[in-house]
């Protein structure tokens, strides 16, 4: 979990902005959104398979 120490003379809003940026870089918000609802194992496999197909399609298009 990212942590932020408030610097001397820094406003709370500035520290909050830095904290949000660190959370975004760490991928915490995307993980929370991903686990917000239950996803069946078959749906997970299907989503991952589609992502792999898209990735391979993009790499093949870049090679040509």
PyMOL Python script that loads the backbone (N, CA, C, O; Angstrom):
from pymol import cmd

cmd.read_pdbstr("""\
ATOM      1  N   UNK A   1       0.853  -1.177   0.000  1.00  0.00           N
ATOM      2  CA  UNK A   1       0.000   0.000   0.000  1.00  0.00           C
ATOM      3  C   UNK A   1       0.892   1.230   0.000  1.00  0.00           C
ATOM      4  O   UNK A   1       1.758   1.367   0.864  1.00  0.00           O
ATOM      5  N   UNK A   2       0.691   2.121  -0.953  1.00  0.00           N
ATOM      6  CA  UNK A   2       1.485   3.347  -1.015  1.00  0.00           C
ATOM      7  C   UNK A   2       1.242   4.232   0.204  1.00  0.00           C
ATOM      8  O   UNK A   2       0.136   4.302   0.740  1.00  0.00           O
ATOM      9  N   UNK A   3       2.276   4.881   0.608  1.00  0.00           N
ATOM     10  CA  UNK A   3       2.166   5.801   1.730  1.00  0.00           C
ATOM     11  C   UNK A   3       2.766   7.137   1.354  1.00  0.00           C
ATOM     12  O   UNK A   3       3.714   7.203   0.572  1.00  0.00           O
ATOM     13  N   UNK A   4       2.216   8.196   1.908  1.00  0.00           N
ATOM     14  CA  UNK A   4       2.683   9.541   1.611  1.00  0.00           C
ATOM     15  C   UNK A   4       2.853  10.286   2.923  1.00  0.00           C
ATOM     16  O   UNK A   4       1.955  10.302   3.765  1.00  0.00           O
ATOM     17  N   UNK A   5       4.008  10.900   3.084  1.00  0.00           N
ATOM     18  CA  UNK A   5       4.225  11.762   4.241  1.00  0.00           C
ATOM     19  C   UNK A   5       4.057  13.201   3.781  1.00  0.00           C
ATOM     20  O   UNK A   5       4.596  13.607   2.751  1.00  0.00           O
ATOM     21  N   UNK A   6       3.306  13.962   4.556  1.00  0.00           N
ATOM     22  CA  UNK A   6       3.059  15.358   4.201  1.00  0.00           C
ATOM     23  C   UNK A   6       4.340  16.137   4.455  1.00  0.00           C
ATOM     24  O   UNK A   6       4.889  16.122   5.557  1.00  0.00           O
ATOM     25  N   UNK A   7       4.801  16.812   3.422  1.00  0.00           N
ATOM     26  CA  UNK A   7       6.024  17.603   3.520  1.00  0.00           C
ATOM     27  C   UNK A   7       5.740  18.901   4.262  1.00  0.00           C
ATOM     28  O   UNK A   7       4.600  19.356   4.354  1.00  0.00           O
ATOM     29  N   UNK A   8       6.789  19.467   4.776  1.00  0.00           N
ATOM     30  CA  UNK A   8       6.641  20.729   5.501  1.00  0.00           C
ATOM     31  C   UNK A   8       6.203  21.817   4.526  1.00  0.00           C
ATOM     32  O   UNK A   8       6.824  22.027   3.483  1.00  0.00           O
ATOM     33  N   UNK A   9       5.137  22.494   4.882  1.00  0.00           N
ATOM     34  CA  UNK A   9       4.610  23.562   4.039  1.00  0.00           C
ATOM     35  C   UNK A   9       3.718  23.071   2.908  1.00  0.00           C
ATOM     36  O   UNK A   9       3.235  23.875   2.111  1.00  0.00           O
ATOM     37  N   UNK A  10       3.494  21.771   2.826  1.00  0.00           N
ATOM     38  CA  UNK A  10       2.653  21.216   1.764  1.00  0.00           C
ATOM     39  C   UNK A  10       1.208  21.159   2.235  1.00  0.00           C
ATOM     40  O   UNK A  10       0.926  20.824   3.386  1.00  0.00           O
ATOM     41  N   UNK A  11       0.314  21.486   1.341  1.00  0.00           N
ATOM     42  CA  UNK A  11      -1.102  21.443   1.698  1.00  0.00           C
ATOM     43  C   UNK A  11      -1.595  19.998   1.699  1.00  0.00           C
ATOM     44  O   UNK A  11      -0.971  19.107   1.122  1.00  0.00           O
ATOM     45  N   UNK A  12      -2.716  19.797   2.352  1.00  0.00           N
ATOM     46  CA  UNK A  12      -3.324  18.466   2.393  1.00  0.00           C
ATOM     47  C   UNK A  12      -3.720  18.031   0.995  1.00  0.00           C
ATOM     48  O   UNK A  12      -3.580  16.860   0.642  1.00  0.00           O
ATOM     49  N   UNK A  13      -4.221  18.980   0.188  1.00  0.00           N
ATOM     50  CA  UNK A  13      -4.649  18.643  -1.173  1.00  0.00           C
ATOM     51  C   UNK A  13      -3.479  18.135  -2.014  1.00  0.00           C
ATOM     52  O   UNK A  13      -3.635  17.213  -2.814  1.00  0.00           O
ATOM     53  N   UNK A  14      -2.315  18.740  -1.827  1.00  0.00           N
ATOM     54  CA  UNK A  14      -1.138  18.293  -2.570  1.00  0.00           C
ATOM     55  C   UNK A  14      -0.733  16.880  -2.190  1.00  0.00           C
ATOM     56  O   UNK A  14      -0.388  16.070  -3.050  1.00  0.00           O
ATOM     57  N   UNK A  15      -0.779  16.588  -0.888  1.00  0.00           N
ATOM     58  CA  UNK A  15      -0.435  15.241  -0.425  1.00  0.00           C
ATOM     59  C   UNK A  15      -1.459  14.226  -0.918  1.00  0.00           C
ATOM     60  O   UNK A  15      -1.098  13.113  -1.301  1.00  0.00           O
ATOM     61  N   UNK A  16      -2.722  14.601  -0.911  1.00  0.00           N
ATOM     62  CA  UNK A  16      -3.774  13.711  -1.400  1.00  0.00           C
ATOM     63  C   UNK A  16      -3.586  13.425  -2.885  1.00  0.00           C
ATOM     64  O   UNK A  16      -3.788  12.297  -3.336  1.00  0.00           O
ATOM     65  N   UNK A  17      -3.202  14.443  -3.638  1.00  0.00           N
ATOM     66  CA  UNK A  17      -2.968  14.280  -5.069  1.00  0.00           C
ATOM     67  C   UNK A  17      -1.807  13.305  -5.318  1.00  0.00           C
ATOM     68  O   UNK A  17      -1.887  12.446  -6.196  1.00  0.00           O
ATOM     69  N   UNK A  18      -0.726  13.449  -4.531  1.00  0.00           N
ATOM     70  CA  UNK A  18       0.400  12.526  -4.661  1.00  0.00           C
ATOM     71  C   UNK A  18      -0.015  11.101  -4.303  1.00  0.00           C
ATOM     72  O   UNK A  18       0.391  10.149  -4.969  1.00  0.00           O
ATOM     73  N   UNK A  19      -0.825  10.954  -3.250  1.00  0.00           N
ATOM     74  CA  UNK A  19      -1.288   9.630  -2.836  1.00  0.00           C
ATOM     75  C   UNK A  19      -2.133   8.983  -3.927  1.00  0.00           C
ATOM     76  O   UNK A  19      -1.968   7.800  -4.226  1.00  0.00           O
ATOM     77  N   UNK A  20      -3.030   9.750  -4.515  1.00  0.00           N
ATOM     78  CA  UNK A  20      -3.873   9.203  -5.584  1.00  0.00           C
ATOM     79  C   UNK A  20      -3.027   8.766  -6.770  1.00  0.00           C
ATOM     80  O   UNK A  20      -3.296   7.731  -7.379  1.00  0.00           O
ATOM     81  N   UNK A  21      -2.004   9.551  -7.099  1.00  0.00           N
ATOM     82  CA  UNK A  21      -1.128   9.216  -8.209  1.00  0.00           C
ATOM     83  C   UNK A  21      -0.362   7.920  -7.920  1.00  0.00           C
ATOM     84  O   UNK A  21      -0.216   7.074  -8.802  1.00  0.00           O
ATOM     85  N   UNK A  22       0.123   7.769  -6.694  1.00  0.00           N
ATOM     86  CA  UNK A  22       0.822   6.541  -6.320  1.00  0.00           C
ATOM     87  C   UNK A  22      -0.100   5.327  -6.377  1.00  0.00           C
ATOM     88  O   UNK A  22       0.306   4.253  -6.821  1.00  0.00           O
ATOM     89  N   UNK A  23      -1.334   5.497  -5.929  1.00  0.00           N
ATOM     90  CA  UNK A  23      -2.305   4.396  -5.979  1.00  0.00           C
ATOM     91  C   UNK A  23      -2.601   4.005  -7.418  1.00  0.00           C
ATOM     92  O   UNK A  23      -2.746   2.823  -7.729  1.00  0.00           O
ATOM     93  N   UNK A  24      -2.689   4.993  -8.289  1.00  0.00           N
ATOM     94  CA  UNK A  24      -2.970   4.713  -9.692  1.00  0.00           C
ATOM     95  C   UNK A  24      -1.804   3.959 -10.330  1.00  0.00           C
ATOM     96  O   UNK A  24      -2.014   3.020 -11.097  1.00  0.00           O
ATOM     97  N   UNK A  25      -0.578   4.370 -10.015  1.00  0.00           N
ATOM     98  CA  UNK A  25       0.591   3.683 -10.568  1.00  0.00           C
ATOM     99  C   UNK A  25       0.700   2.260 -10.042  1.00  0.00           C
ATOM    100  O   UNK A  25       1.137   1.363 -10.764  1.00  0.00           O
ATOM    101  N   UNK A  26       0.309   2.046  -8.796  1.00  0.00           N
ATOM    102  CA  UNK A  26       0.377   0.710  -8.204  1.00  0.00           C
ATOM    103  C   UNK A  26      -0.742  -0.191  -8.711  1.00  0.00           C
ATOM    104  O   UNK A  26      -0.676  -1.407  -8.533  1.00  0.00           O
ATOM    105  N   UNK A  27      -1.765   0.378  -9.338  1.00  0.00           N
ATOM    106  CA  UNK A  27      -2.860  -0.418  -9.888  1.00  0.00           C
ATOM    107  C   UNK A  27      -3.885  -0.842  -8.858  1.00  0.00           C
ATOM    108  O   UNK A  27      -4.607  -1.816  -9.068  1.00  0.00           O
ATOM    109  N   UNK A  28      -3.960  -0.133  -7.762  1.00  0.00           N
ATOM    110  CA  UNK A  28      -4.882  -0.506  -6.690  1.00  0.00           C
ATOM    111  C   UNK A  28      -6.330  -0.299  -7.114  1.00  0.00           C
ATOM    112  O   UNK A  28      -7.177  -1.159  -6.873  1.00  0.00           O
ATOM    113  N   UNK A  29      -6.616   0.835  -7.743  1.00  0.00           N
ATOM    114  CA  UNK A  29      -8.001   1.126  -8.128  1.00  0.00           C
ATOM    115  C   UNK A  29      -8.513   0.137  -9.168  1.00  0.00           C
ATOM    116  O   UNK A  29      -9.666  -0.290  -9.109  1.00  0.00           O
ATOM    117  N   UNK A  30      -7.659  -0.226 -10.118  1.00  0.00           N
ATOM    118  CA  UNK A  30      -8.109  -1.185 -11.134  1.00  0.00           C
ATOM    119  C   UNK A  30      -8.362  -2.559 -10.514  1.00  0.00           C
ATOM    120  O   UNK A  30      -9.276  -3.267 -10.936  1.00  0.00           O
ATOM    121  N   UNK A  31      -7.559  -2.942  -9.515  1.00  0.00           N
ATOM    122  CA  UNK A  31      -7.784  -4.212  -8.819  1.00  0.00           C
ATOM    123  C   UNK A  31      -9.102  -4.191  -8.058  1.00  0.00           C
ATOM    124  O   UNK A  31      -9.841  -5.176  -8.061  1.00  0.00           O
ATOM    125  N   UNK A  32      -9.394  -3.085  -7.416  1.00  0.00           N
ATOM    126  CA  UNK A  32     -10.644  -2.969  -6.663  1.00  0.00           C
ATOM    127  C   UNK A  32     -11.835  -3.069  -7.608  1.00  0.00           C
ATOM    128  O   UNK A  32     -12.811  -3.761  -7.319  1.00  0.00           O
ATOM    129  N   UNK A  33     -11.747  -2.374  -8.740  1.00  0.00           N
ATOM    130  CA  UNK A  33     -12.844  -2.422  -9.704  1.00  0.00           C
ATOM    131  C   UNK A  33     -13.007  -3.827 -10.281  1.00  0.00           C
ATOM    132  O   UNK A  33     -14.122  -4.280 -10.538  1.00  0.00           O
ATOM    133  N   UNK A  34     -11.875  -4.510 -10.481  1.00  0.00           N
ATOM    134  CA  UNK A  34     -11.922  -5.858 -11.045  1.00  0.00           C
ATOM    135  C   UNK A  34     -12.602  -6.837 -10.089  1.00  0.00           C
ATOM    136  O   UNK A  34     -13.305  -7.747 -10.527  1.00  0.00           O
ATOM    137  N   UNK A  35     -12.396  -6.651  -8.787  1.00  0.00           N
ATOM    138  CA  UNK A  35     -12.945  -7.566  -7.793  1.00  0.00           C
ATOM    139  C   UNK A  35     -14.228  -7.052  -7.149  1.00  0.00           C
ATOM    140  O   UNK A  35     -14.670  -7.586  -6.131  1.00  0.00           O
ATOM    141  N   UNK A  36     -14.821  -6.031  -7.728  1.00  0.00           N
ATOM    142  CA  UNK A  36     -16.040  -5.458  -7.159  1.00  0.00           C
ATOM    143  C   UNK A  36     -17.207  -6.442  -7.266  1.00  0.00           C
ATOM    144  O   UNK A  36     -18.043  -6.518  -6.366  1.00  0.00           O
ATOM    145  N   UNK A  37     -17.261  -7.187  -8.362  1.00  0.00           N
ATOM    146  CA  UNK A  37     -18.321  -8.159  -8.579  1.00  0.00           C
ATOM    147  C   UNK A  37     -17.699  -9.524  -8.825  1.00  0.00           C
ATOM    148  O   UNK A  37     -16.575  -9.626  -9.315  1.00  0.00           O
ATOM    149  N   UNK A  38     -18.436 -10.567  -8.481  1.00  0.00           N
ATOM    150  CA  UNK A  38     -17.940 -11.921  -8.700  1.00  0.00           C
ATOM    151  C   UNK A  38     -17.919 -12.222 -10.185  1.00  0.00           C
ATOM    152  O   UNK A  38     -18.863 -11.904 -10.909  1.00  0.00           O
ATOM    153  N   UNK A  39     -16.851 -12.829 -10.625  1.00  0.00           N
ATOM    154  CA  UNK A  39     -16.722 -13.231 -12.016  1.00  0.00           C
ATOM    155  C   UNK A  39     -16.452 -14.734 -12.043  1.00  0.00           C
ATOM    156  O   UNK A  39     -15.508 -15.216 -11.417  1.00  0.00           O
ATOM    157  N   UNK A  40     -17.286 -15.460 -12.768  1.00  0.00           N
ATOM    158  CA  UNK A  40     -17.139 -16.907 -12.827  1.00  0.00           C
ATOM    159  C   UNK A  40     -15.800 -17.269 -13.473  1.00  0.00           C
ATOM    160  O   UNK A  40     -15.296 -16.531 -14.320  1.00  0.00           O
ATOM    161  N   UNK A  41     -15.234 -18.396 -13.075  1.00  0.00           N
ATOM    162  CA  UNK A  41     -13.954 -18.813 -13.656  1.00  0.00           C
ATOM    163  C   UNK A  41     -14.003 -18.927 -15.181  1.00  0.00           C
ATOM    164  O   UNK A  41     -13.020 -18.621 -15.856  1.00  0.00           O
ATOM    165  N   UNK A  42     -15.128 -19.362 -15.722  1.00  0.00           N
ATOM    166  CA  UNK A  42     -15.241 -19.466 -17.179  1.00  0.00           C
ATOM    167  C   UNK A  42     -15.202 -18.082 -17.826  1.00  0.00           C
ATOM    168  O   UNK A  42     -14.655 -17.922 -18.917  1.00  0.00           O
ATOM    169  N   UNK A  43     -15.780 -17.084 -17.158  1.00  0.00           N
ATOM    170  CA  UNK A  43     -15.743 -15.721 -17.685  1.00  0.00           C
ATOM    171  C   UNK A  43     -14.327 -15.153 -17.632  1.00  0.00           C
ATOM    172  O   UNK A  43     -13.913 -14.414 -18.526  1.00  0.00           O
ATOM    173  N   UNK A  44     -13.592 -15.500 -16.585  1.00  0.00           N
ATOM    174  CA  UNK A  44     -12.204 -15.043 -16.465  1.00  0.00           C
ATOM    175  C   UNK A  44     -11.367 -15.623 -17.598  1.00  0.00           C
ATOM    176  O   UNK A  44     -10.592 -14.906 -18.231  1.00  0.00           O
ATOM    177  N   UNK A  45     -11.523 -16.927 -17.855  1.00  0.00           N
ATOM    178  CA  UNK A  45     -10.774 -17.582 -18.932  1.00  0.00           C
ATOM    179  C   UNK A  45     -11.132 -16.979 -20.283  1.00  0.00           C
ATOM    180  O   UNK A  45     -10.261 -16.759 -21.124  1.00  0.00           O
ATOM    181  N   UNK A  46     -12.420 -16.714 -20.487  1.00  0.00           N
ATOM    182  CA  UNK A  46     -12.871 -16.140 -21.753  1.00  0.00           C
ATOM    183  C   UNK A  46     -12.268 -14.753 -21.953  1.00  0.00           C
ATOM    184  O   UNK A  46     -11.794 -14.431 -23.042  1.00  0.00           O
ATOM    185  N   UNK A  47     -12.286 -13.929 -20.897  1.00  0.00           N
ATOM    186  CA  UNK A  47     -11.735 -12.572 -20.979  1.00  0.00           C
ATOM    187  C   UNK A  47     -10.237 -12.620 -21.261  1.00  0.00           C
ATOM    188  O   UNK A  47      -9.736 -11.859 -22.090  1.00  0.00           O
ATOM    189  N   UNK A  48      -9.525 -13.506 -20.580  1.00  0.00           N
ATOM    190  CA  UNK A  48      -8.085 -13.623 -20.790  1.00  0.00           C
ATOM    191  C   UNK A  48      -7.764 -14.132 -22.189  1.00  0.00           C
ATOM    192  O   UNK A  48      -6.796 -13.687 -22.806  1.00  0.00           O
ATOM    193  N   UNK A  49      -8.575 -15.065 -22.694  1.00  0.00           N
ATOM    194  CA  UNK A  49      -8.355 -15.590 -24.041  1.00  0.00           C
ATOM    195  C   UNK A  49      -8.552 -14.489 -25.084  1.00  0.00           C
ATOM    196  O   UNK A  49      -7.776 -14.381 -26.033  1.00  0.00           O
ATOM    197  N   UNK A  50      -9.592 -13.675 -24.904  1.00  0.00           N
ATOM    198  CA  UNK A  50      -9.856 -12.574 -25.833  1.00  0.00           C
ATOM    199  C   UNK A  50      -8.725 -11.558 -25.789  1.00  0.00           C
ATOM    200  O   UNK A  50      -8.304 -11.051 -26.829  1.00  0.00           O
ATOM    201  N   UNK A  51      -8.228 -11.256 -24.590  1.00  0.00           N
ATOM    202  CA  UNK A  51      -7.114 -10.319 -24.462  1.00  0.00           C
ATOM    203  C   UNK A  51      -5.868 -10.854 -25.167  1.00  0.00           C
ATOM    204  O   UNK A  51      -5.151 -10.097 -25.823  1.00  0.00           O
ATOM    205  N   UNK A  52      -5.610 -12.149 -25.034  1.00  0.00           N
ATOM    206  CA  UNK A  52      -4.449 -12.755 -25.684  1.00  0.00           C
ATOM    207  C   UNK A  52      -4.588 -12.690 -27.203  1.00  0.00           C
ATOM    208  O   UNK A  52      -3.614 -12.423 -27.907  1.00  0.00           O
ATOM    209  N   UNK A  53      -5.796 -12.933 -27.708  1.00  0.00           N
ATOM    210  CA  UNK A  53      -6.021 -12.851 -29.152  1.00  0.00           C
ATOM    211  C   UNK A  53      -5.803 -11.434 -29.660  1.00  0.00           C
ATOM    212  O   UNK A  53      -5.180 -11.235 -30.703  1.00  0.00           O
ATOM    213  N   UNK A  54      -6.306 -10.457 -28.936  1.00  0.00           N
ATOM    214  CA  UNK A  54      -6.117  -9.060 -29.336  1.00  0.00           C
ATOM    215  C   UNK A  54      -4.637  -8.685 -29.324  1.00  0.00           C
ATOM    216  O   UNK A  54      -4.155  -7.998 -30.225  1.00  0.00           O
ATOM    217  N   UNK A  55      -3.928  -9.139 -28.306  1.00  0.00           N
ATOM    218  CA  UNK A  55      -2.504  -8.828 -28.198  1.00  0.00           C
ATOM    219  C   UNK A  55      -1.725  -9.448 -29.352  1.00  0.00           C
ATOM    220  O   UNK A  55      -0.867  -8.794 -29.945  1.00  0.00           O
ATOM    221  N   UNK A  56      -2.018 -10.704 -29.673  1.00  0.00           N
ATOM    222  CA  UNK A  56      -1.316 -11.361 -30.774  1.00  0.00           C
ATOM    223  C   UNK A  56      -1.669 -10.708 -32.106  1.00  0.00           C
ATOM    224  O   UNK A  56      -0.815 -10.600 -32.986  1.00  0.00           O
ATOM    225  N   UNK A  57      -2.901 -10.278 -32.262  1.00  0.00           N
ATOM    226  CA  UNK A  57      -3.311  -9.598 -33.488  1.00  0.00           C
ATOM    227  C   UNK A  57      -2.540  -8.290 -33.648  1.00  0.00           C
ATOM    228  O   UNK A  57      -2.064  -7.971 -34.738  1.00  0.00           O
ATOM    229  N   UNK A  58      -2.419  -7.536 -32.553  1.00  0.00           N
ATOM    230  CA  UNK A  58      -1.688  -6.262 -32.608  1.00  0.00           C
ATOM    231  C   UNK A  58      -0.213  -6.485 -32.933  1.00  0.00           C
ATOM    232  O   UNK A  58       0.362  -5.751 -33.736  1.00  0.00           O
ATOM    233  N   UNK A  59       0.397  -7.484 -32.320  1.00  0.00           N
ATOM    234  CA  UNK A  59       1.816  -7.735 -32.595  1.00  0.00           C
ATOM    235  C   UNK A  59       2.017  -8.183 -34.034  1.00  0.00           C
ATOM    236  O   UNK A  59       3.009  -7.814 -34.662  1.00  0.00           O
ATOM    237  N   UNK A  60       1.089  -8.972 -34.565  1.00  0.00           N
ATOM    238  CA  UNK A  60       1.190  -9.389 -35.965  1.00  0.00           C
ATOM    239  C   UNK A  60       1.009  -8.205 -36.899  1.00  0.00           C
ATOM    240  O   UNK A  60       1.671  -8.131 -37.935  1.00  0.00           O
ATOM    241  N   UNK A  61       0.139  -7.291 -36.558  1.00  0.00           N
ATOM    242  CA  UNK A  61      -0.075  -6.106 -37.392  1.00  0.00           C
ATOM    243  C   UNK A  61       1.154  -5.197 -37.368  1.00  0.00           C
ATOM    244  O   UNK A  61       1.482  -4.570 -38.375  1.00  0.00           O
ATOM    245  N   UNK A  62       1.829  -5.127 -36.230  1.00  0.00           N
ATOM    246  CA  UNK A  62       3.020  -4.283 -36.127  1.00  0.00           C
ATOM    247  C   UNK A  62       4.184  -4.877 -36.924  1.00  0.00           C
ATOM    248  O   UNK A  62       5.018  -4.132 -37.439  1.00  0.00           O
ATOM    249  N   UNK A  63       4.252  -6.205 -37.030  1.00  0.00           N
ATOM    250  CA  UNK A  63       5.329  -6.851 -37.779  1.00  0.00           C
ATOM    251  C   UNK A  63       5.196  -6.585 -39.273  1.00  0.00           C
ATOM    252  O   UNK A  63       6.202  -6.420 -39.963  1.00  0.00           O
ATOM    253  N   UNK A  64       3.985  -6.542 -39.771  1.00  0.00           N
ATOM    254  CA  UNK A  64       3.747  -6.378 -41.219  1.00  0.00           C
ATOM    255  C   UNK A  64       3.977  -4.983 -41.684  1.00  0.00           C
ATOM    256  O   UNK A  64       3.817  -4.693 -42.870  1.00  0.00           O
TER     257      UNK A  64
END
""", "prot")
cmd.dss("prot")
cmd.show_as("cartoon", "prot")
cmd.util.cbc("prot")
cmd.orient("prot")
